[in-house]
């Protein structure tokens, strides 16, 4: 199998846990015998030396107590991933000029996690090389360059990491990558995908993927999501996409536009949806085909550019009945505030004077809706008209999470941030609300 993994020098500190036990390395093909039967597969990294994790040929993983098993190495480094260079973090394997080059960028998350058998908890353990070893099905599909931007669970994501991620994506594309796959935790993936959509103008696909269940779990979705993401990164759709399971079965992955996606279930493998429409496209896992159902940016349409600066003094506030005006007043002096209003974009009339004071003080106040679908329109009722008079900016049908990130970007990069919030910059809002197609 031909894999090229050029781990950047700054990845030092995220070294692979190659040495699982003496005489064996993750990536080796092994046969494990224990009292209840025999197992054969690829040795994966483990969080402790007391347990082995083996990926079986059927795709399932099994955890085995090392002391209760006899292990035979059938083939060293069975998938050709190569030895890690402890100094620079690089692996040297043959490069296939007939294959496209895909940059794999890891930020951590469940797709790059393993189970700590001491506690039973899932922890972010893998670097980019570990992900390749854990998903041997990626072999032969592309040449790979890998780098680690962060090694965090997604609840720890923050704008500073978006900046570093954008720089890494820009550098990889500038260096000739034909596509980029970002390994990311699912809980905040929609924020990061939206951020990259505004920050980077890309001539190639940038595909976010992750998994709802870690690689150690029998029901893990990491293999299919990673494989489909690589196929999407080889496609002609030059946008920021989210690639995750399109159903509970291992049949198809959905491709969601980065600014229109939302995680809508805590644990289902098909947790993501494109709000208000069907997904932009899909990847058939068995047929390895990528298809798109709507208009999209084509490969090469845009010139590579980056505008990574974000105004981080922006908050997202959900209006609730009976909200104390002081909760709004507490945002005095902020650069920006996104409000999730009711229905068409309303708040209690008693809050409107406070909103006006915020605007007068220089805060850009943007209105979105708590409704899953549809757009704000503050011209229908008196409350809405009063909000417009107070200086509120309508975000149309932009999702609240996307509006937060967009406002961060607009305050730093747009000549008129308020006007920019009403324009579609990366497919985040539609010209008119239509029934699902």
C-alpha positions in Angstrom: 0.0 0.0 0.0 1.4 3.4 -1.0 1.0 6.0 1.7 2.9 9.2 2.2 2.7 10.8 5.6 4.7 14.0 6.0 4.1 14.9 9.6 5.3 18.5 10.1 8.1 19.2 12.5 5.8 21.2 14.7 3.9 18.0 15.5 6.6 17.1 18.0 4.9 16.3 21.3 2.1 14.4 19.5 4.2 11.2 18.9 2.4 8.0 18.0 2.0 5.3 20.6 3.7 2.8 18.3 5.2 0.5 20.9 2.1 -1.4 22.2 4.1 -4.2 23.8 7.6 -5.4 23.4 8.2 -6.9 20.0 5.0 -5.5 18.5 4.0 -2.2 17.0 0.7 -0.7 16.1 0.1 -1.5 12.4 1.4 -5.1 12.7 -0.9 -7.9 11.6 -1.3 -10.3 14.5 -3.1 -13.5 15.5 -4.3 -13.5 19.1 -5.3 -16.7 20.9 -7.1 -16.8 24.2 -9.5 -19.2 26.0 -12.6 -18.1 24.2 -11.2 -18.2 20.6 -8.8 -16.8 18.1 -8.6 -13.4 16.5 -6.7 -12.0 13.6 -6.3 -8.4 12.5 -4.3 -5.2 12.7 -2.9 -4.1 16.1 -4.1 -0.6 16.9 -2.7 1.9 19.4 -3.9 1.3 23.0 -4.1 3.7 26.0 -2.3 1.2 28.2 0.3 -1.6 27.7 -2.0 -4.0 29.6 -4.5 -4.3 26.8 -4.3 -5.0 23.1 -6.8 -3.4 20.6 -7.1 -5.4 17.4 -9.1 -4.3 14.3 -10.6 -7.5 12.8 -11.0 -8.0 9.1 -14.7 -7.4 9.4 -14.1 -3.9 10.6 -14.9 -4.5 14.3 -12.4 -3.8 17.0 -11.8 -6.0 20.0 -10.0 -5.2 23.3 -8.0 -8.0 24.8 -6.3 -8.4 28.2 -2.7 -9.0 27.2 -1.9 -11.4 30.1 -4.8 -13.7 29.0 -3.7 -14.0 25.4 -0.9 -15.5 23.2 0.1 -13.1 20.4 1.9 -14.0 17.1 3.0 -11.2 14.7 2.1 -12.3 11.2 3.3 -9.3 9.3 5.2 -6.3 10.6 3.6 -2.9 9.7 1.1 -4.7 7.6 -0.3 -1.6 6.0 3.0 0.1 5.1 2.6 3.1 7.3 6.3 3.1 8.2 8.3 3.9 11.2 7.9 7.2 12.9 10.9 9.6 12.9 11.2 10.5 16.6 13.1 13.7 15.7 10.9 15.3 13.1 7.7 13.2 13.4 7.9 12.1 9.7 7.2 8.8 8.1 8.9 7.7 4.8 7.0 5.6 2.4 6.8 5.4 -1.3 4.9 8.1 -3.1 2.5 7.1 -5.9 2.5 9.9 -8.6 -0.7 8.5 -10.1 -2.7 9.2 -6.9 -4.0 12.6 -5.7 -2.5 14.1 -2.6 -4.9 14.6 0.4 -3.8 16.5 3.5 -5.1 15.0 6.7 -5.3 17.5 9.5 -6.1 16.3 13.0 -7.6 18.5 15.7 -8.6 15.5 18.0 -12.1 14.4 18.8 -13.7 11.0 18.9 -12.4 9.9 15.4 -8.9 10.4 16.8 -9.7 8.9 20.2 -9.3 5.6 22.1 -10.7 4.1 25.2 -8.6 4.5 28.4 -9.2 1.0 29.9 -8.3 2.3 33.3 -11.3 4.5 33.5 -13.5 3.4 30.5 -13.5 7.0 29.3 -12.8 8.1 25.7 -9.7 10.3 25.5 -8.0 12.1 22.5 -4.9 10.0 22.0 -4.1 9.8 18.3 -2.0 12.0 16.0 -2.6 12.0 12.2 -0.4 8.9 11.7 -2.4 7.0 14.3 -5.6 7.8 12.4 -4.1 6.3 9.2 -3.1 3.2 11.1 -6.5 2.9 12.7 -8.2 3.2 9.3 -6.2 1.0 7.0 -9.0 1.3 4.4 -7.6 4.7 3.5 -4.6 2.9 1.9 -4.3 3.1 -1.9 -6.9 5.9 -2.3 -4.5 8.8 -2.2 -1.1 10.0 -1.1 -1.4 11.6 2.3 0.3 14.4 4.1 -0.6 14.6 7.8 -0.3 17.2 10.5 -1.7 17.8 13.9 -3.1 21.3 14.7 -4.5 20.3 18.1 -5.2 17.2 20.1 -8.3 18.2 21.9 -11.9 17.0 22.4 -14.2 19.3 20.6 -15.7 21.0 23.6 -12.3 22.6 24.1 -12.3 24.1 20.6 -11.9 27.9 20.5 -11.3 30.7 17.9 -7.6 30.6 18.4 -7.6 27.0 17.1 -9.7 28.0 14.1 -7.0 30.5 13.3 -4.3 27.8 13.5 -6.5 25.4 11.5 -7.1 27.9 8.8 -3.4 28.6 8.5 -2.7 24.9 8.2 -5.3 24.4 5.6 -4.0 27.3 3.6 -0.4 26.0 3.8 -1.4 22.5 2.7 -3.3 23.7 -0.3 -0.5 26.2 -1.2 1.9 23.2 -1.0 -0.1 21.4 -3.6 -2.7 19.3 -1.8 -5.6 18.2 -4.1 -8.0 18.2 -1.1 -8.0 18.5 2.7 -9.7 16.3 5.3 -10.0 17.8 8.8 -10.5 15.2 11.6 -12.6 17.0 14.2 -14.9 16.3 17.2 -18.5 16.3 16.3 -19.9 18.5 19.1 -18.5 21.8 17.7 -17.8 20.7 14.2 -20.5 23.0 12.8 -18.8 26.0 14.3 -15.3 25.1 12.9 -16.7 24.3 9.5 -18.5 27.6 9.4 -15.4 29.4 10.5 -13.2 27.9 7.8 -16.0 28.7 5.2 -15.6 32.4 5.9 -11.8 32.5 6.6 -10.5 30.5 3.6 -11.3 30.9 -0.1 -10.4 27.4 -1.3 -9.9 26.1 -4.9 -10.1 22.5 -3.6 -12.5 20.6 -1.3 -12.0 21.0 2.5 -13.9 18.2 4.2 -14.6 17.9 7.9 -15.3 14.5 9.3 -15.4 12.8 12.7 -17.1 10.0 14.5 -19.8 9.6 17.0 -18.2 6.5 18.4 -14.5 5.9 19.1 -12.4 3.5 17.0 -12.4 1.1 20.0 -16.2 0.6 19.8 -17.6 -2.2 17.8 -20.1 0.2 16.3 -17.5 2.9 15.4 -18.3 5.0 12.4 -14.8 6.2 12.0 -13.8 4.0 9.1 -16.7 4.8 6.8 -16.6 8.5 7.6 -12.9 8.8 7.0 -13.0 6.9 3.7 -16.0 8.9 2.4 -14.3 12.1 3.5 -11.2 11.2 1.4 -13.4 10.4 -1.6 -15.2 13.8 -1.1 -11.8 15.5 -0.9 -11.0 14.1 -4.3 -14.3 15.5 -5.8 -14.8 18.6 -7.9 -16.8 20.5 -5.2 -14.4 23.2 -3.9 -16.3 24.1 -0.7 -16.0 23.5 3.0 -18.1 20.4 3.7 -19.1 18.1 6.6 -19.0 14.4 5.8 -20.8 12.1 8.2 -23.1 9.1 8.1 -26.3 9.8 6.1 -28.2 7.0 7.8 -27.7 4.5 10.7 -26.5 1.9 8.3 -23.0 1.7 6.7 -24.3 2.7 3.2 -23.9 6.4 2.5 -22.3 9.5 3.9 -24.1 12.8 3.6 -22.2 15.9 2.5 -23.4 19.1 4.2 -22.3 22.6 3.3 -20.2 23.9 6.2 -22.4 26.9 6.9 -25.8 25.1 6.8 -25.1 22.1 9.0 -26.1 21.3 12.6 -25.5 18.3 14.9 -29.1 17.4 15.8 -28.7 14.2 17.8 -26.3 13.4 20.7 -25.3 9.8 19.7 -26.8 8.6 16.4 -24.3 8.0 13.7 -26.4 10.1 11.3 -26.5 13.0 13.8 -25.9 15.8 11.3 -28.4 17.5 9.0 -28.5 20.3 6.5 -31.1 22.6 8.0 -34.0 23.4 5.7 -32.8 21.3 2.8 -31.5 17.9 1.9 -27.7 17.6 2.0 -25.6 19.1 -0.7 -24.4 15.7 -1.8 -23.5 12.2 -0.8 -20.8 9.5 -1.0 -21.8 5.9 -1.7 -19.5 3.9 0.6 -19.6 0.6 -1.4 -19.6 2.1 -4.9 -17.1 4.8 -3.8 -18.9 7.4 -5.8 -19.6 11.1 -5.0 -22.6 12.9 -6.2 -24.1 16.4 -5.7 -27.7 17.4 -6.1 -27.4 21.2 -6.0 -25.2 24.0 -7.4 -21.8 24.3 -5.7 -18.5 25.9 -6.2 -16.3 23.9 -8.6 -12.7 22.9 -8.1 -10.5 25.7 -9.3 -13.2 28.4 -9.3 -11.7 30.4 -6.4 -8.2 31.7 -5.9 -6.6 30.5 -2.7 -6.9 33.2 -0.1 -7.0 33.5 3.7 -8.4 36.1 6.1 -8.0 34.4 9.5 -8.5 37.3 11.9 -11.6 37.1 14.0 -13.2 39.5 16.5 -13.7 37.2 19.5 -15.6 39.7 21.6 -18.9 38.3 20.3 -21.6 36.3 22.2 -24.6 34.2 21.3 -27.6 34.8 23.6 -30.8 32.8 23.6 -33.9 34.8 24.5 -36.2 33.2 27.0 -39.6 34.3 28.4 -39.2 36.6 31.4 -35.5 37.3 30.7 -34.0 39.9 33.0 -33.0 43.0 31.0 -29.7 42.9 32.9 -28.7 39.8 31.0 -28.7 41.9 27.9 -27.2 45.0 29.6 -24.3 42.8 30.7 -23.1 42.7 27.1 -22.6 46.5 27.0 -19.3 47.3 25.3 -19.0 44.1 23.4 -18.1 44.2 19.7 -21.0 42.0 18.7 -24.0 40.1 20.0 -26.1 37.5 18.2 -29.6 37.0 19.7 -31.7 33.8 19.1 -35.1 35.4 19.1 -38.5 33.8 18.9 -40.3 33.0 15.7 -39.6 35.8 13.2 -36.9 37.2 15.4 -38.5 38.8 18.5 -37.7 39.5 22.1 -39.9 40.9 24.9 -40.8 44.5 24.3 -39.3 45.5 27.6 -35.9 44.4 26.3 -36.0 46.7 23.3 -34.7 49.8 25.1 -31.7 47.8 26.3 -31.0 46.6 22.8 -31.1 50.2 21.6 -28.6 51.2 24.3 -26.2 48.4 23.1 -26.4 49.5 19.5 -25.9 53.1 20.5 -22.8 52.0 22.5 -21.2 50.5 19.4 -22.3 46.8 19.7 -23.5 45.2 16.5 -26.6 43.3 17.4 -27.7 40.5 15.0 -31.1 38.8 15.2 -31.6 35.1 14.4 -34.4 32.7 15.1 -34.7 29.8 17.5 -36.9 28.0 15.0 -35.2 25.1 13.2 -36.2 26.4 9.8 -37.3 29.7 8.2 -36.0 33.2 8.3 -36.3 36.2 10.6 -38.5 39.0 9.4 -39.0 41.9 11.8 -41.4 43.8 9.5 -44.5 41.8 10.3 -45.3 42.8 13.9 -44.7 46.0 15.9 -42.1 44.3 18.0 -40.0 43.5 15.0 -40.3 47.0 13.6 -39.3 48.5 17.0 -36.2 46.2 17.0 -35.3 47.4 13.5 -35.7 51.0 14.7 -33.4 50.1 17.6 -30.7 49.1 15.1 -30.9 45.3 15.1 -29.5 43.6 12.0 -31.5 40.7 10.5 -29.5 37.6 9.7 -32.2 36.2 7.3 -32.2 32.4 7.6 -28.5 32.1 8.8 -28.2 29.5 11.6 -27.5 31.1 15.0 -24.2 29.2 15.3 -23.1 30.3 11.9 -24.2 33.9 12.5 -21.9 33.9 15.6 -18.9 32.9 13.6 -19.8 35.1 10.6 -20.1 38.1 12.8 -16.7 37.4 14.3 -15.3 37.4 10.8 -17.3 40.4 9.5 -16.3 42.7 12.3 -12.6 42.1 11.4 -12.8 41.9 7.6 -15.9 43.5 6.1 -16.1 47.2 5.4 -19.7 47.2 6.6 -20.3 44.3 9.0 -24.0 45.0 9.3 -24.5 44.8 5.6 -22.3 41.7 5.3 -24.6 39.9 7.7 -27.5 40.2 5.2 -25.4 38.9 2.3 -24.6 35.3 1.4 -20.8 35.0 1.6 -20.4 31.2 1.9 -23.9 29.7 1.2 -25.0 30.5 4.8 -28.3 32.1 3.8 -30.7 31.5 0.9 -32.3 34.1 -1.3 -35.8 32.9 -0.3 -37.3 30.1 1.9 -38.5 27.2 -0.2 -39.9 23.8 0.6 -37.3 21.0 1.0 -35.8 19.8 -2.2 
